[in-house]
Amino acid sequence: MTEEVFALWPELNWIQNEELRNKTAKTWELALERSVLTAQDLNRIPFTLLAGPDLKVTFMDHKRSVVHIVRDAGEKINQMYHGELKVDMDVLIAGAILADVGKLLEYELDNNGKVLQGNYGKYLRHPFSGVSLAEQAGVPAEVCHIIAAHADEGNMIKRTTEAYLVHHCDFMTFLPFKDRLKIGG
């Protein structure tokens, strides 16, 4: 695992299975190699193109918060549901870390360094390119399923418990920026 990827994702250490941890990191390495974006860009660009130009929440702020929230949710489910709804924490965390890895191929920078959807992204949204990157790194199907199902594209298939958690944690921290009801001044 490169130092650059580990600096972006210290949460990789939460994945107990070393092979899965390495494949998850490898996916990010592949994405950074193929992207016009750098690790530094990910810490400055807004996490969504849909929330307006003054958004201060960066790509990595959002991604890392989703991973933290999803881990807490998975742990609570494992603690409180008497084993009737089990969450595979390694699969959950790897899937959350990889959910938006495809955005590195979807996005481009304009001449002013502003992020925008590139030509590639107009044809293949990040769930598709993310799965492609993950499969190239040998990531197992149950994690690729989370990548594929985390966005609206996943509404057409049945999701695993882990995929539901990533989907909802991602959207609950995105939709308020996009569709928030504002009451008062």
N, C-alpha and C positions, 0 to 999 in steps of 0.2 A: 504494500500500500504506500503510495507516495505521501510525502509530508504535506503536499498541497491539499490532497483529498482529506487527510486526517485533520488538517487545520480547519477545513470547511465543515467536517463531520466528526467531531469527537464522539458523537452518539454511536458511531460504528462500534465502539467498545461495548455497547449494550447487547450486541448480537453475540450470544454465547458460542454458537457454532462457528468455529474458525473458518471453515470452508465457505460458508455463506457470507461471513463478514468480508472475506477476501474477494468474493465474486461481486458483492455489493460495491466495494471500493473500486474494483476493476471497471465496473460499469461507469462510474463517475470519471475514472481516468480516460476511458474511451470517449466519453462525451466531451470532456475538456480538450482532448486532442483534436476532435473534429469540429469544434465550435469556434466561432469568432469571438466568443465571450471568454474572459479569463476569470479565475477565481476572484480577483479583485472586483471585476464587474458585477459578480453575483452579490457582492456585499454593498453595492451602491445602486443598482438598478431597482426600480419598483417591482414588487412581486406580481403585479397584474397590470395589464395594459388597459383595463376597463375602469379604473377608479379615478382617473384624472391626473393632471400633471404634477400636483403638489404632494403626492403620497410619499411619506417618509419611511414607510415599512418596506424594507428591502426584500429581494428574492430570498436571501438566506434567513432573514428574520422570520418570514412566514414559514418557510420550509422547516426550519428547526423548531418553531413553535408547534407546528402540526405533529412532528415526531414526539415532542414532549407530551402534548395533550393525548395523543393516541396511546402512548405507553401507559400513562396514568389510567386511561379508560380501560385498557386491556388488563392491567393489574387488578382494578376494582372488579371487573367481571369475573376474573379467575378467583378472587377472594370471596365473592358474595353470591355466586350462582350455583353453589354446591356441586360443581363439576358437570352441570347439565348444559352449560354453554362454555366450552373451553376455547381459550385464545392461545394460539402458538405465538409466543412473544417474539421469537426470532423472526418468524415469517412476517409478523405485524410490523416490527421495527424496520426490517429490510425493505418491506413494501412502502412504508411511509418515507423512508430516505430516498427511495427510487421513484416515487410517484411522478415527480416533475422533471426527472433527469432529461427527458426528451425535449424540454423547452430549450436546452442548450443548442439543439439543432433547429428548433422552430424560430428562434429569435435571431435578429441581426441588429447592428448598430448603424445609425445614420452618420453623416459627416460631423455632427455635433456630439456624438457619443450617446445619443438617445436610443433606447431600445425600441424595436418595432418588430412586427411579425414579418419574417422574410418570405421569400418565394417558396422555399421548401416547406415552411410552416403553413402556407396557404393550401398545400396539397396534402400534407400529413401532419395532423396535430400531434402534440406531445405524447398522448397515450400510445400511439402507434410507433413513433420513433423511440420512445422509452422502452417498449417491449423489445424492439429490434436490438437496441444496445444491450439490454439485459441478457437476451438470449445469446448474443455474441460473447458475453462474459461467462456464460454457463449458469446463469441464475435459474433456479428451479421454477417449474410451471406455477406453483402456488403463489410465488412472489410476483411473477410476470402477470398473473391474473389480477393482482392488486393494482399494478401499474395500468393495465388495460381498463379496469373497471372503476378507477377512482373518479373520473370525470363523467360528464353527461353521456359519453359513449357507453358507459357501463350500465346505463338504465335499460339497455336492451337484453341484458343477461342476468342470470342468477348470480349473486355475489356470495362469497364465503363470509364468515363472521369477520375475519380480518379485513377483507375488502370493504365491508360495510363501515367498519370503524374508521378506516383511512378516508373513505369517501365523505362521511359525515363530519369528521374532524377538519378535513380540508375545507368543506363548504361552509361550516359554521364560522370559520375564520376568514372566509372570502366574501360571502354574500352580504354581510353587514357593510362592507366597503362599497359594494355595488348597488344594493337594493334597500339600504337602511331607511326606515321611516323616521323622519325628523319631525319632532313635535316642538313647537315653540320657536323662539328666535334663534 
